[in-house]
């Protein structure tokens, strides 16, 4: 299970990196790469969500990652799953006050919906 968890966490981080890097530069090629990463990430999340205990462990690891976009995406998913609520809200509030305009806007939107 730990090996699977590490594999899921590593794949999640890699896909978030693809999403964020490509989202900043809207060329046709980058949009295609971004959209593929979204589909793969959604599939990964669906597989992880089947086992709630596994999902809790995976998101716990992702919430402590050094990349802001990974934390933001993980925090949003945690709110959706009703897990790690306090930590997720803290992360999103901090991002919403940050200097990264697109990330701040996304975090604010998530907090408003929540």
Beta strands, then each sheet from edge to edge (+ up, - down):
end
